[in-house]
Amino acid sequence: MASCSPIDTAAVLRNQFRTLELVSQPLMVDADRQRRMLLLDRGDWVRWSNFRHNGALPPHPDASVMLRRLGTATFRLASLAERSAD
């Protein structure tokens, strides 16, 4: 039986934040708009920003919730970019 390594949740979250940033750049979506898209208050945004730069994983919102929010925000921006390219 093949062995499976545990998922590195922190690495997945950091990668998703990088993806959101990459999709946001051409659309000129600034950090405050990203914060609002992720439904974060300013305090949570600061904690998650610190996490993105190798800080500790914030307890709120839960990592699974943040992954869903990041996926939703990235999808919406990618869809918008695709529509505006047409």
KEMAR-139994 format. One record per residue (C-alpha): z, x, y. Coordinates in steps of 0.5 Angstrom, whole numbers, padded with zeros to 4 digits, always signed. Example, Ala and Ser with C-alpha at 12.3 -4.5 7.8 and 13.67 -1.06 7.14 Angstrom:
<sites>
+0016+0025-0009;+0014+0027-0002;
</sites>
This chain:
<sites>
+0000+0000+0000;-0002+0003+0007;+0004+0004+0012;+0004+0001+0018;+0007+0004+0024;+0011-0001+0029;+0007-0003+0035;+0009+0001+0041;+0011-0005+0046;+0011-0001+0052;+0005+0003+0051;+0001-0004+0050;+0004-0007+0056;+0003-0001+0060;-0005-0001+0058;-0005-0008+0060;-0003-0007+0067;-0008-0001+0067;-0013-0006+0065;-0011-0011+0070;-0011-0006+0076;-0018-0004+0073;-0021-0011+0074;-0017-0012+0080;-0020-0006+0084;-0027-0009+0085;-0025-0016+0087;-0020-0012+0092;-0014-0016+0089;-0008-0012+0092;-0001-0011+0089;+0002-0017+0092;-0004-0022+0089;-0003-0019+0083;+0005-0020+0083;+0004-0027+0085;-0002-0028+0079;+0004-0025+0074;+0009-0030+0077;+0014-0025+0079;+0019-0025+0085;+0019-0019+0089;+0025-0016+0085;+0022-0017+0078;+0015-0014+0081;+0019-0007+0083;+0022-0007+0076;+0016-0008+0073;+0012-0003+0077;+0018+0002+0076;+0016+0001+0068;+0009+0002+0069;+0011+0009+0072;+0015+0011+0065;+0021+0007+0067;+0025+0003+0063;+0022-0004+0060;+0025-0009+0064;+0029-0015+0061;+0026-0021+0065;+0021-0023+0064;+0021-0022+0056;+0015-0017+0054;+0012-0023+0050;+0012-0027+0056;+0009-0021+0061;+0004-0020+0056;+0001-0027+0056;+0001-0027+0063;-0002-0020+0064;-0008-0023+0059;-0009-0029+0063;-0009-0026+0070;-0014-0021+0067;-0018-0026+0064;-0018-0030+0070;-0020-0024+0074;-0026-0022+0069;-0029-0029+0069;-0029-0029+0077;-0032-0022+0077;-0037-0024+0072;-0039-0031+0076;-0039-0027+0083;-0044-0022+0079;-0049-0027+0078;
</sites>
